[in-house]
Every structure is written in C-alpha cells, then in structure tokens.
Amino acid sequence: MREGGAIYLLIYGVSVTFFLGTVLALGLLSLPRLLCHWTWLLFATYATAVFICRWLAKEAEAWLLFWATPMVNGLLWFNLVLVPMRGVTPSALWRAFGEHGGPHLMFAQVGDVVLLLMPPIALLAFLFWERRYLRAIFHDFCTQLAPGHVTWNIIWHMGSPLLPLAAWAAFFRTSLFSDLPQWPPVLDLLGVCCLSNTPLLFYAHLSTADMVGPAHWFDAGVVLWSAGRLPRKARK
C-alpha cells in the first residue's frame, strides 16, 4: 500500500531536506513576518514530522495526515492566491528593499515561483503517490466518528486553514515590509478554503463510498471491506 521504491523515497527525503534546510538557512534568525515564510515554516515542519513518523511512529503519522493535511493544504493555497491578489509578491519586496528591509526579508530572495508554487506542488505530488494509503486512513478515521461528529469533521477540514493564518496575523504579521500587509476580505478567505479543500474531501468521500466497517491494519498492509464484494487486501 505504501510507496516504498528507492527513487520515490530518495525524492521524498531530498524534498523534505530542501524545505527544512531553506528554513534553517534563511529564516531561523528572524520571525516569520512574511506569510510565505510562515507557510514554508509550517509546511517544512509538517513534511519533516510525516517523514519521521513514517519510520518511527506510524499511528502518529496517521493522526497527523488525517487532521493536519487539509489545514496545511489550505494554508499553502492562501499563500499562493492571496499574496499575488491582495498583497505584494516576495520578489517585489526583495527588489524594492532587499537587505535594507531587515533580516526577515532574506526569505523573499528565494523567488516567487519557489516560495508560492513549490510547496503546494510538493504536497499534491505526495497526496497523489500516497493516495491509496490516505484513502485507507480517511475511511478508517471516519468510520470511528460518532454520527453527530461527521458534520463537525467536515467543517473542521474545510475551515482549519484559517487557524494558522489567524495565528500568523495575530503574532507575526506587520504592515511594514510584508507580503500581505492588509487583511483580506472574509469572502476571499472562505473562497480559498473551498477552492483548496473541497476537491480533496470530495475525492476522499467518493473513493471510499463503497467501503464498509473499520480497516484492519497489519504489518504488511491493510484489509478494506467493500459493500457487496469480497474483502480487498492491500499490500506494500
């Protein structure tokens, strides 16, 4: 079930190292005043935690993937959509102020394509390659929810990206030398939440619609039951 090829794991490890290394090299000595810096920091933390838990704590990895993936995905789309639409791109900030803008602008020198596009592309690639494993996790967690909690779970997955964005606005955002100096309208925020997480949730519900009962996990994979079919066994 898990993608375990040598090339995939090499690309996975190099990508995690790149995101984490960029944070340590350019943003370790400054607060994340830029939304792109804050987004990169959280994504690097998320990716590193998932990578480590893959080998050392698979149960913790499942919890992290189920509860945090929509939050991180939405935050990446906030950065990709809101900064060009409502703010100032990192490259424009760097060209205008450079090192004179303070140490927190050092992160902006990486460039718009890398800062805005690379994190969501990397996450979407991970979701694609690990889709079978993620579907099993989604189905298993959803079957354990109480009937009254299903709606709240959907609300959480749709609206959770607002939490890290609000935390950044409350503690780090500044109107001086920032890539999102003005708070965007509520409709923009809700629109990005729907744009980013609705396709993920729709695919997850559609692809697990025929599955019944909890998943049965074991060392070599997981057994999933489909309505009206024989049990389907997924292996590594």
N, C-alpha and C positions, 0 to 999 in steps of 0.2 A: 504493500500500500504506500509506504513512504518512498520518495525518490531517494535512491541511495547510490547512484552512479558516481564514479570518481570525478568525472567532468562537472557534473551538477554540484557536488559537494565542494569542489575547488572554486567554482564561480561563486557559490554561496559564501564560502569563507572569505574570499577576496573582497566581495561586496561589503560584507559586514566590517571587515578591517578598514576598507576605504572610508565608509561613513563614520566609523568611530575615530579613525585616525584624523580625519578632517576636523572633527570637533576638538580633539585634543591639541591639534596643531594651531588652529586659528581661533578657537572660541573658548579655550579653557581659562584664560586670564580675564575674560570680560563677561558681564551679564548679557543674557540674550535680549538685547534691546530691539533687534530686528526679528520680525516674525519668521523669516527664513532661517535665522539662527535657532530660534526656539523650536521650530518644526524639525530641523535637522537634528537637534539635540535629542528630542523625544523619539524620533524615528531611529536614530542610532542606538539609543537605549533599548527600545523595543526589539530591534533586529538582533542586538547582541544577546538580550535575555532569551529570545526564542532559540537562537543558535546554541547557547549554552544548555538550556533546558532540554533541547533535543537529545543531548547525550547524558545529562545528569539527572533530570527530573521531568520525565515525560508527562506526569499528571499535572505538574505546574505549567508545562508548555500548553497543554490542552486548555487549562483555565485562561491563560494569557491570550491564546489565539481566539477563544470564543468571546471573551469580554472586552478585549482591548483592540482587536483588529479593526472593527468599524470606527472606533474613536480615532485611531491613528490614520486610517484611510481618509476620513473626513477632514482631519487637520491638514493633511497633505494637499487636499483639494482647496481648502481655504487659502493656503499659501499660493497655490497655482492660479486661482481665479481672482481672489480679492486684491492681491498685491498689484497685478497689472491694471485691474479695473478701477480700484479705489485708492491706490497708493502710489509709491514710487519704486520702480524696479531697483534691485540691488546694484546692477551695473551703472545705472544713472546716479545713484548715490555715490558710488566709488569714483566715477568720473568727475563729479562736482566737488567732492570734499576730500576723498582719499584718506590719507593718514591724518589730515587735519581735523577730520570729523571725530577722532577719538579711537581708542582701541577696539570698540565694539563694531566699527565699520570694517575691520580687517576681514570679516567673514564675507563681506559683499564683493571682494575681489575675485571670488571663485567664478562668478558669472551667472547670468540669468538661467541659461539652459541647464546647467548643473544644479543650481540651487532650487529651481522651481520644477523642473521636469524629471530629474533623475530619481528622487525619492518615490513619487507615485508610480513611475515605470517599474522600478525595482520591486515595489510591493505588489503590483499587478502581476509581474512575472512570477513572484513567489506564490501568489494565490492560484495562478494557472497551473504551475507544476505540482503543487501540493493539493489540488482541488479534491481529489478522492479522499485524502486524509481529513481535510477540512469539512467535507460533507459528512463524514462519519462523526466528527466531533460535534458539528452543529446538530445533527439528528439526535445524538446521544444526550446532549445537554437539554435540548428542547423536550425530549420525552420525560425528563425528570422534573420539568417545571409544573407547578400546580396550574390547573385550568385558568384560574384568575390571574396568573402571573405572565401568561403568554403575551397579553397586550402590553403590559409594562415592559416586558423584554424587548418588544419591537420598538416601543418609544425610546428605551434606553439606547438601542443600537442606532436609531435614527438621530437622536439628539445628543449623544455622548461627545461628538467632536466639539460641541460648544464649551465643554468644561475646560480642556487645555487652552482653548482660545481665550476664554474669560480669565483663566489664571494668568496668562501672559499679559492681558490688558490691565489686570489689577496690580501686578507686581513688577512688570518689566517695561511695558510699553511707554514710550516717550514721544512727544510731538516734535522733537528736535532730532534730525538725522535718523528718522525711522522710515521703514518701507511701508508702514501702514499707520500714518500719523493720525488719521481720523477714523473713528469707529464706524463701520459700515452699517447701512440700514438693516433692520430686522428681516425684511423680505429677502435681502441678499444672503443673509446667514442661513435662513431656512431653505432657500433655493439651493445653496451649495450642499447642505445636508441631504436633501432629496436627490440631487444630482449624483452625489458620491456613493451613498449607501443603499438607495432603493434598488439599483441593479444587483448589488451583492445579495441583499436579502431575498429579492425575487428569485434569483438563481438558486439560492440555498433552499428555499421552500419548494420550488418547483422540482429540483433534483432529488429531494428527499420525500416527495409526496407519497410515493408507494411504499416507503419503509414503515414498518410497524415494530413496536416494542423496543427495548433498550439494545444498545450494541453490546456485544460480548467480546471483550478485549483479551488478547493473549499475546505471548512474546512474539509470535510470527505474524501477527496482523489482527484482524477483527472480523467477526461474523455479523452480517446485517440481514434482517429478515424483510423480504418484500411481500406485500399483500398478494395472495394468490399464486405465489411462486415458491420454489424451493429456496432454502437459505443460500445466500450468496456469500462466499468466503473470499476475502481479500487478503492477499499475502504481500510480503515485502517484495 
